[in-house]
Amino acid sequence: MPQAVKKVQDKTTRAIYAALKTAFPEVPDDPGQVVYRYNPVAVRVRVISPKFVGKTSAEREAMVAAAFESLPPDATEDITLQLMFTPREAKQRHQLLSREFDDPTGEYL
């Protein structure tokens, strides 16, 4: 059975959170609901925003990338999962991805 993974905050995740909070003020005030370090080489990001309504995946990715422009280049190199949902999508069709984000499982190698 997979072991529960602790959501870790560090300098990198705090910088990512600050950039996202500036661009998407509606994201939760709890950074762990938006970004965390899954393991030493992987950061997970989830942005739930009404700004994504009617936008394609590429457009959403561009919006998030624009938020990261103020960060040093190495701040985003460990992002391995980036979820971008409208509030409705987060509640409906993407529940499995959000569930893994909220309650990560896995083992470090």
C-alpha positions in Angstrom: 0.0 0.0 0.0 1.4 3.4 -0.9 2.6 5.6 1.9 1.0 9.0 2.4 3.1 11.9 1.2 3.5 15.0 3.3 2.9 18.3 1.4 6.1 20.3 1.9 6.5 24.0 1.5 9.9 25.5 0.8 11.5 28.7 -0.7 10.5 27.6 -4.2 6.9 26.7 -3.4 6.5 29.9 -1.5 7.8 32.0 -4.5 5.5 30.1 -6.9 2.5 30.6 -4.5 3.2 34.4 -4.3 3.4 34.7 -8.0 0.1 32.8 -8.5 -1.6 34.7 -5.7 -0.7 38.0 -7.4 -2.1 36.8 -10.8 -5.0 34.9 -9.4 -6.1 36.6 -6.2 -9.0 34.2 -5.8 -6.8 31.2 -5.1 -7.0 30.0 -1.5 -5.0 31.7 1.2 -3.6 28.3 2.2 -0.5 27.7 0.0 -0.9 23.9 0.4 -4.1 24.0 -1.6 -2.3 25.6 -4.5 1.3 24.4 -4.6 3.5 21.9 -2.7 6.7 19.9 -3.1 5.7 16.3 -3.7 9.2 15.0 -3.4 12.7 16.5 -3.7 12.5 16.8 -7.5 8.7 17.4 -8.0 6.4 20.3 -7.3 2.7 20.1 -7.9 0.6 23.2 -8.8 -3.2 23.6 -9.0 -5.0 26.8 -9.9 -8.7 27.0 -9.8 -10.0 30.2 -11.3 -13.0 31.6 -13.0 -10.5 33.3 -15.4 -10.1 30.0 -17.1 -13.8 29.8 -18.2 -13.9 29.5 -22.0 -10.1 29.2 -22.3 -8.3 26.3 -24.0 -5.6 24.4 -22.2 -2.9 26.3 -24.1 -4.5 29.6 -23.1 -4.7 28.6 -19.5 -1.1 27.4 -19.5 0.0 30.8 -21.0 -1.9 32.6 -18.2 -0.1 30.6 -15.6 3.3 31.0 -17.4 2.7 34.8 -17.4 2.4 34.6 -13.6 5.7 32.9 -13.4 7.6 35.5 -15.5 8.8 37.3 -12.4 10.3 34.2 -10.9 13.9 33.0 -11.4 14.1 30.4 -14.2 15.0 27.6 -11.9 11.9 28.3 -9.7 9.6 26.4 -12.0 11.9 23.6 -13.3 10.6 21.1 -10.7 6.9 21.5 -11.6 5.8 18.1 -12.7 2.0 18.5 -12.3 0.2 21.7 -13.2 -3.6 21.6 -12.9 -5.7 24.5 -14.2 -9.4 24.2 -13.6 -12.5 26.4 -13.6 -14.4 26.1 -10.3 -17.0 24.0 -12.0 -14.4 21.7 -13.5 -12.7 21.2 -10.2 -16.0 20.0 -8.8 -17.0 17.8 -11.7 -14.9 15.9 -14.2 -11.5 16.3 -12.8 -12.2 14.9 -9.4 -9.5 12.2 -9.5 -6.7 14.6 -10.4 -7.8 16.9 -7.6 -8.1 14.1 -5.2 -4.5 13.0 -5.8 -3.5 16.7 -5.4 -5.4 17.0 -2.1 -4.3 13.7 -0.7 -1.0 12.7 -2.4 0.1 9.1 -2.2 3.4 7.5 -3.2 6.8 6.6 -2.1 10.1 8.4 -2.4 12.8 6.4 -4.2 
